[in-house]
Amino acid sequence: MNAMLSQIITAEDARVIQEASARMGNLLAWTIYDHPADFPTSFVLRPLSVQEGRVVPLAFHMLAETAEEARLMLPCPPGMVCFPREPKDAPCIFETWM
């Protein structure tokens, strides 16, 4: 996602979006990126919506200074699971939560 096309949101905004997605039957996954090219000084949290088998990136993100801060910002409903970076993932992917 291009940073110019994505809006910064707060952790509270993320919680509201997570709850609304769940009500609509959509699964949101949050990927934490470790200093990606478009935000080289930050950890970035970006959501992906799984809708009818399609993965759709959403046009907003959150920024954090550390991985721990990023994890604290996650809207984690019960049952959310962390998936560590896979070898085939882009190097800047830190982990994904679903």
DSSP file (Angstrom, degrees, kcal/mol; ACC not computed):
  #  RESIDUE AA STRUCTURE BP1 BP2  ACC     N-H-->O    O-->H-N    N-H-->O    O-->H-N    TCO  KAPPA ALPHA  PHI   PSI    X-CA   Y-CA   Z-CA
    1    1 A M              0   0    0      0, 0.0     2,-0.3     0, 0.0    37,-0.1   0.000 360.0 360.0 360.0 132.3    0.0    0.0    0.0
    2    2 A N    >   -     0   0    0      1,-0.1     3,-1.6     3,-0.0     4,-0.5  -0.600 360.0-137.5 -74.6 128.5    1.4    3.4   -0.9
    3    3 A A  G >  S+     0   0    0     -2,-0.3     3,-0.9     1,-0.3    -1,-0.1   0.803 102.9  61.2 -58.2 -30.1    1.7    5.6    2.2
    4    4 A M  G 3  S+     0   0    0      1,-0.2    -1,-0.3     3,-0.0    -2,-0.0   0.756 108.0  43.4 -69.2 -23.2    0.3    8.6    0.2
    5    5 A L  G <  S+     0   0    0     -3,-1.6     2,-0.4     2,-0.0    -1,-0.2   0.389 102.4  82.3-101.0   1.5   -3.0    6.7   -0.4
    6    6 A S    <   -     0   0    0     -3,-0.9     2,-0.4    -4,-0.5    54,-0.3  -0.881  68.8-139.4-115.3 140.1   -3.3    5.4    3.2
    7    7 A Q  E     -a   60   0A   0     52,-2.0    54,-2.4    -2,-0.4     2,-0.4  -0.775  18.4-122.8 -99.2 138.2   -4.7    7.2    6.2
    8    8 A I  E     -a   61   0A   0     -2,-0.4     2,-0.3    52,-0.2    54,-0.2  -0.645  35.3-175.0 -77.1 132.2   -3.1    7.0    9.7
    9    9 A I        -     0   0    0     52,-2.7    54,-0.3    -2,-0.4     2,-0.2  -0.796  20.7-114.9-122.6 167.8   -5.6    5.8   12.3
   10   10 A T     >  -     0   0    0     -2,-0.3     4,-2.2    52,-0.1     5,-0.1  -0.487  31.9-105.9 -94.3 169.1   -5.5    5.4   16.1
   11   11 A A  H  > S+     0   0    0      2,-0.2     4,-2.0     1,-0.2     5,-0.1   0.862 123.5  53.7 -61.9 -35.8   -5.7    2.1   18.0
   12   12 A E  H  > S+     0   0    0      2,-0.2     4,-2.1     1,-0.2    -1,-0.2   0.915 107.1  50.4 -66.1 -42.7   -9.3    3.1   19.0
   13   13 A D  H  > S+     0   0    0      1,-0.2     4,-2.5     2,-0.2    -2,-0.2   0.918 109.4  52.2 -58.1 -42.7  -10.2    3.5   15.3
   14   14 A A  H  X S+     0   0    0     -4,-2.2     4,-2.7     1,-0.2    -2,-0.2   0.892 107.3  51.8 -62.2 -40.5   -8.7    0.1   14.6
   15   15 A R  H  X S+     0   0    0     -4,-2.0     4,-2.4     2,-0.2    -1,-0.2   0.923 110.7  47.8 -61.8 -44.4  -10.9   -1.5   17.3
   16   16 A V  H  X S+     0   0    0     -4,-2.1     4,-2.4     2,-0.2    -2,-0.2   0.913 113.6  47.4 -63.0 -43.3  -14.0    0.1   15.9
   17   17 A I  H  X S+     0   0    0     -4,-2.5     4,-2.5     2,-0.2    -2,-0.2   0.902 111.0  52.0 -64.8 -41.5  -13.1   -1.1   12.4
   18   18 A Q  H  X S+     0   0    0     -4,-2.7     4,-2.1     1,-0.2    -2,-0.2   0.929 111.8  46.0 -59.9 -46.8  -12.3   -4.6   13.7
   19   19 A E  H  X S+     0   0    0     -4,-2.4     4,-2.1     1,-0.2    -2,-0.2   0.897 112.6  49.8 -65.2 -41.2  -15.7   -4.9   15.4
   20   20 A A  H  X S+     0   0    0     -4,-2.4     4,-1.5     2,-0.2    -1,-0.2   0.903 110.5  50.7 -64.7 -40.9  -17.6   -3.5   12.3
   21   21 A S  H  <>S+     0   0    0     -4,-2.5     5,-2.8     1,-0.2     4,-0.4   0.914 109.3  50.8 -62.5 -42.7  -15.8   -6.0   10.1
   22   22 A A  H ><5S+     0   0    0     -4,-2.1     3,-1.3     1,-0.2    -1,-0.2   0.903 106.9  53.9 -62.6 -41.1  -16.7   -8.9   12.4
   23   23 A R  H 3<5S+     0   0    0     -4,-2.1    -1,-0.2     1,-0.3    -2,-0.2   0.839 109.2  49.4 -61.6 -32.1  -20.3   -7.9   12.4
   24   24 A M  T 3<5S-     0   0    0     -4,-1.5    -1,-0.3    -3,-0.2    -2,-0.2   0.455 120.6-110.1 -86.1  -1.1  -20.3   -8.0    8.6
   25   25 A G  T < 5S+     0   0    0     -3,-1.3     2,-0.4    -4,-0.4    -3,-0.2   0.652  73.4 136.0  83.0  15.4  -18.7  -11.4    8.6
   26   26 A N      < -     0   0    0     -5,-2.8     2,-0.5    -6,-0.2    -1,-0.3  -0.787  50.1-135.3 -98.5 140.2  -15.3  -10.3    7.3
   27   27 A L  E     -B   50   0B   0     23,-1.4    23,-3.1    -2,-0.4     2,-0.5  -0.813  16.9-156.4 -90.8 127.8  -12.0  -11.5    8.8
   28   28 A L  E     -B   49   0B   0     -2,-0.5     2,-0.4    21,-0.2    21,-0.2  -0.916   6.5-167.8-104.5 131.6   -9.5   -8.8    9.4
   29   29 A A  E     -B   48   0B   0     19,-3.0    19,-2.9    -2,-0.5     2,-0.5  -0.937   8.2-151.4-112.7 140.8   -5.8   -9.7    9.5
   30   30 A W  E     -BC  47  97B   0     67,-2.7    67,-3.1    -2,-0.4     2,-0.5  -0.960   6.9-162.1-115.7 123.3   -3.2   -7.2   10.8
   31   31 A T  E     -BC  46  96B   0     15,-2.9    15,-2.6    -2,-0.5     2,-0.6  -0.894   7.9-148.7-105.1 132.6    0.4   -7.4    9.5
   32   32 A I  E     -BC  45  95B   0     63,-3.3    62,-3.2    -2,-0.5    63,-1.3  -0.887  13.7-159.0 -98.8 125.5    3.1   -5.6   11.4
   33   33 A Y  E     -BC  44  93B   0     11,-3.3    11,-2.1    -2,-0.6     2,-0.9  -0.864  13.2-135.3-105.9 138.6    5.9   -4.4    9.2
   34   34 A D  E    S-B   43   0B   0     58,-3.9     9,-0.2    -2,-0.4    -2,-0.0  -0.806  77.2 -39.9 -97.4  97.8    9.4   -3.7   10.5
   35   35 A H  S    S-     0   0    0      7,-1.2    -1,-0.2    -2,-0.9     8,-0.2   0.934  79.8-162.0  51.7  60.7   10.5   -0.4    9.0
   36   36 A P    >   -     0   0    0      0, 0.0     3,-1.4     0, 0.0     6,-0.2  -0.177  33.4 -97.5 -67.9 167.3    9.2   -0.8    5.5
   37   37 A A  T 3  S+     0   0    0      1,-0.3    -2,-0.0     2,-0.1     0, 0.0   0.822 124.0  51.0 -57.1 -35.1   10.4    1.3    2.6
   38   38 A D  T 3  S+     0   0    0      1,-0.3    -1,-0.3   -37,-0.1    -3,-0.0   0.652 125.3  26.6 -81.6 -12.8    7.5    3.8    2.8
   39   39 A F  S X  S+     0   0    0     -3,-1.4     3,-1.9     3,-0.1    -1,-0.3  -0.523  71.5 168.6-141.1  70.3    8.0    4.3    6.6
   40   40 A P  T 3  S+     0   0    0      0, 0.0    -3,-0.1     0, 0.0    -2,-0.1   0.554  76.3  49.5 -68.3  -6.7   11.7    3.6    7.2
   41   41 A T  T 3  S+     0   0    0     -5,-0.1     2,-0.3     2,-0.0    -7,-0.0   0.305 109.2  53.3-110.7   9.4   11.7    4.9   10.8
   42   42 A S  S <  S-     0   0    0     -3,-1.9    -7,-1.2    -6,-0.2     2,-0.4  -0.916  74.1-116.3-140.2 160.7    8.6    3.0   12.1
   43   43 A F  E     -BD  34  64B   0     21,-3.0    21,-2.5    -2,-0.3     2,-0.4  -0.820  40.6-153.6 -86.4 141.7    6.9   -0.2   12.6
   44   44 A V  E     -BD  33  63B   0    -11,-2.1   -11,-3.3    -2,-0.4     2,-0.5  -0.971  11.1-154.6-125.9 134.4    3.6   -0.1   10.6
   45   45 A L  E     +BD  32  62B   0     17,-2.6    17,-1.9    -2,-0.4   -13,-0.2  -0.941  18.8 179.5-107.4 122.7    0.4   -2.1   11.2
   46   46 A R  E     -B   31   0B   0    -15,-2.6   -15,-2.9    -2,-0.5     2,-0.3  -0.983  17.1-139.2-126.6 133.5   -1.7   -2.6    8.1
   47   47 A P  E     -B   30   0B   0      0, 0.0    11,-1.8     0, 0.0     2,-0.4  -0.629  10.2-164.8 -91.5 150.1   -5.0   -4.5    7.9
   48   48 A L  E     -BE  29  57B   0    -19,-2.9   -19,-3.0    -2,-0.3     2,-0.5  -0.996  12.6-145.0-126.1 135.7   -6.1   -6.9    5.2
   49   49 A S  E     -BE  28  56B   0      7,-3.0     7,-3.2    -2,-0.4     2,-0.8  -0.880   3.0-149.5-103.0 130.7   -9.8   -7.9    4.9
   50   50 A V  E     +BE  27  55B   0    -23,-3.1   -23,-1.4    -2,-0.5     2,-0.5  -0.887  25.1 174.1 -99.9 110.2  -10.7  -11.4    3.8
   51   51 A Q  E >   - E   0  54B   0      3,-2.7     3,-2.2    -2,-0.8   -25,-0.1  -0.960  66.4 -26.7-124.5 113.6  -14.0  -11.1    1.9
   52   52 A E  T 3  S-     0   0    0     -2,-0.5    -1,-0.1     1,-0.3     3,-0.1   0.879 127.3 -47.1  51.4  43.3  -15.5  -14.1    0.2
   53   53 A G  T 3  S+     0   0    0      1,-0.3     2,-0.4    -3,-0.0    -1,-0.3   0.406 116.5 113.8  82.2  -2.9  -12.0  -15.7   -0.3
   54   54 A R  E <   -E   51   0B   0     -3,-2.2    -3,-2.7     2,-0.0     2,-0.6  -0.816  61.1-138.7-101.5 142.6  -10.4  -12.5   -1.6
   55   55 A V  E     -E   50   0B   0     -2,-0.4    -5,-0.2    -5,-0.2    -7,-0.0  -0.899  23.6-173.5-100.5 121.1   -7.7  -10.6    0.4
   56   56 A V  E     -E   49   0B   0     -7,-3.2    -7,-3.0    -2,-0.6     2,-0.2  -0.957  18.4-137.7-120.7 117.0   -8.3   -6.9    0.2
   57   57 A P  E     -E   48   0B   0      0, 0.0     2,-0.3     0, 0.0    -9,-0.2  -0.499  22.4-136.8 -69.2 141.8   -5.8   -4.4    1.5
   58   58 A L        -     0   0    0    -11,-1.8     2,-1.2     2,-0.2   -52,-0.0  -0.740  15.0-117.8-102.1 152.1   -7.5   -1.5    3.4
   59   59 A A  S    S+     0   0    0     -2,-0.3   -52,-2.0   -53,-0.1     2,-0.3  -0.262  83.7  71.1 -90.7  49.5   -6.4    2.1    3.0
   60   60 A F  E     +a    7   0A   0     -2,-1.2     2,-0.3   -54,-0.3   -52,-0.2  -0.979  51.3 177.1-153.5 164.7   -5.3    2.9    6.5
   61   61 A H  E     -a    8   0A   0    -54,-2.4   -52,-2.7    -2,-0.3     2,-0.3  -0.963  21.2-129.0-158.1 167.3   -2.5    2.0    8.9
   62   62 A M  E     -D   45   0B   0    -17,-1.9   -17,-2.6    -2,-0.3     2,-0.4  -0.931  19.2-143.0-123.7 153.0   -1.0    2.7   12.3
   63   63 A L  E     +D   44   0B   0     -2,-0.3     2,-0.3   -54,-0.3   -19,-0.2  -0.915  18.8 175.9-118.0 143.8    2.5    3.6   13.2
   64   64 A A  E     -D   43   0B   0    -21,-2.5   -21,-3.0    -2,-0.4     3,-0.1  -0.967  31.8-139.2-141.6 156.8    4.6    2.5   16.2
   65   65 A E  S    S+     0   0    0     -2,-0.3     2,-0.3   -23,-0.2    -1,-0.1   0.781  87.9  23.7 -85.8 -28.7    8.2    3.0   17.4
   66   66 A T  S  > S-     0   0    0      1,-0.1     4,-2.1   -23,-0.1     5,-0.1  -0.880  77.6-114.1-133.8 164.0    8.7   -0.5   18.6
   67   67 A A  H  > S+     0   0    0     -2,-0.3     4,-2.5     2,-0.2     5,-0.2   0.897 118.2  53.5 -63.3 -40.3    7.3   -4.0   17.9
   68   68 A E  H  > S+     0   0    0      1,-0.2     4,-2.0     2,-0.2    -1,-0.2   0.916 108.5  48.7 -61.9 -43.6    6.0   -4.1   21.5
   69   69 A E  H  > S+     0   0    0      1,-0.2     4,-1.1     2,-0.2    -1,-0.2   0.902 110.3  52.4 -61.9 -40.8    4.1   -0.8   20.9
   70   70 A A  H >X S+     0   0    0     -4,-2.1     4,-0.8     1,-0.2     3,-0.6   0.922 108.3  50.2 -61.4 -44.4    2.7   -2.1   17.7
   71   71 A R  H >< S+     0   0    0     -4,-2.5     3,-0.8     1,-0.2    -1,-0.2   0.881 107.0  54.7 -62.3 -37.6    1.4   -5.3   19.4
   72   72 A L  H 3< S+     0   0    0     -4,-2.0    -1,-0.2     1,-0.2    -2,-0.2   0.757 105.0  55.0 -67.5 -23.5   -0.3   -3.1   22.1
   73   73 A M  H << S+     0   0    0     -4,-1.1    -1,-0.2    -3,-0.6    -2,-0.2   0.662  82.8 111.8 -82.2 -17.4   -2.1   -1.2   19.3
   74   74 A L  S << S-     0   0    0     -3,-0.8     2,-1.5    -4,-0.8   -63,-0.0  -0.298  72.1-129.9 -61.4 135.7   -3.6   -4.3   17.8
   75   75 A P        -     0   0    0      0, 0.0    -1,-0.1     0, 0.0    -2,-0.1  -0.691  36.7-173.6 -82.8  89.3   -7.4   -4.7   18.1
   76   76 A C        -     0   0    0     -2,-1.5     3,-0.1     4,-0.1   -61,-0.0  -0.718   8.4-170.1 -97.1  95.1   -7.2   -8.3   19.4
   77   77 A P    >   -     0   0    0      0, 0.0     3,-1.9     0, 0.0   -62,-0.0  -0.379  47.9 -72.3 -70.4 161.9  -10.5  -10.0   19.8
   78   78 A P  T 3  S+     0   0    0      0, 0.0     3,-0.1     0, 0.0     0, 0.0  -0.262 122.3  27.7 -54.4 138.4  -10.5  -13.3   21.7
   79   79 A G  T 3  S+     0   0    0      1,-0.3     2,-0.2    -3,-0.1    19,-0.1   0.371  79.7 146.5  91.4  -5.0   -9.0  -16.0   19.6
   80   80 A M    <   -     0   0    0     -3,-1.9     2,-0.4    17,-0.1    -1,-0.3  -0.469  32.8-157.1 -67.8 136.1   -6.7  -13.8   17.5
   81   81 A V        -     0   0    0     -2,-0.2    17,-2.5    -3,-0.1     2,-0.4  -0.904  11.6-129.0-122.1 142.9   -3.5  -15.7   16.7
   82   82 A C  E     -F   97   0B   0     -2,-0.4    15,-0.2    15,-0.2    13,-0.0  -0.776  16.2-164.5 -91.6 131.5    0.0  -14.5   15.8
   83   83 A F  E     -F   96   0B   0     13,-3.8    13,-2.6    -2,-0.4     3,-0.1  -0.967  18.8-136.7-112.7 115.2    1.6  -15.9   12.7
   84   84 A P  E     -F   95   0B   0      0, 0.0    11,-0.2     0, 0.0    10,-0.1  -0.189  39.4 -73.9 -67.0 164.2    5.4  -15.3   12.6
   85   85 A R        -     0   0    0      9,-1.1     9,-0.0     8,-0.1    10,-0.0  -0.315  48.1-139.0 -57.3 134.7    7.1  -14.2    9.4
   86   86 A E    >   -     0   0    0     -3,-0.1     3,-1.9     1,-0.1     7,-0.1  -0.694  21.3-114.5 -93.1 150.4    7.5  -17.0    6.9
   87   87 A P  T 3  S+     0   0    0      0, 0.0    -1,-0.1     0, 0.0    -2,-0.1   0.813 117.1  54.4 -54.9 -30.8   10.7  -17.3    4.9
   88   88 A K  T 3  S+     0   0    0      2,-0.0    -3,-0.0     3,-0.0     2,-0.0   0.612  90.1 100.9 -80.1 -11.4    8.9  -16.5    1.6
   89   89 A D  S <  S-     0   0    0     -3,-1.9    -4,-0.0     1,-0.1     0, 0.0  -0.268  90.4 -85.8 -70.0 158.7    7.5  -13.2    3.1
   90   90 A A    >   -     0   0    0      1,-0.1     3,-2.0     2,-0.1    -1,-0.1  -0.365  42.7-114.8 -58.7 144.1    9.0   -9.8    2.3
   91   91 A P  T 3  S+     0   0    0      0, 0.0    -1,-0.1     0, 0.0   -57,-0.1   0.771 112.9  59.6 -56.7 -27.8   11.9   -9.1    4.6
   92   92 A C  T 3  S+     0   0    0    -59,-0.1   -58,-3.9     2,-0.0     2,-0.5   0.585  78.2 105.2 -81.6  -7.9   10.0   -6.2    6.2
   93   93 A I  E <   +C   33   0B   0     -3,-2.0   -60,-0.2   -60,-0.2     3,-0.1  -0.621  43.3 177.4 -74.3 125.4    7.1   -8.3    7.4
   94   94 A F  E     -     0   0B   0    -62,-3.2    -9,-1.1    -2,-0.5     2,-0.3   0.889  58.4 -39.6 -93.0 -52.5    7.5   -8.9   11.2
   95   95 A E  E     -CF  32  84B   0    -63,-1.3   -63,-3.3   -11,-0.2    -1,-0.4  -0.967  48.4-131.1-168.5 163.7    4.3  -10.9   11.9
   96   96 A T  E     -CF  31  83B   0    -13,-2.6   -13,-3.8    -2,-0.3     2,-0.4  -0.983  13.0-153.9-128.9 140.3    0.6  -11.2   11.1
   97   97 A W  E      CF  30  82B   0    -67,-3.1   -67,-2.7    -2,-0.4   -15,-0.2  -0.949 360.0 360.0-115.2 129.6   -2.3  -11.5   13.5
   98   98 A M              0   0    0    -17,-2.5   -16,-0.1    -2,-0.4    -1,-0.1   0.288 360.0 360.0-133.3 360.0   -5.6  -13.1   12.5
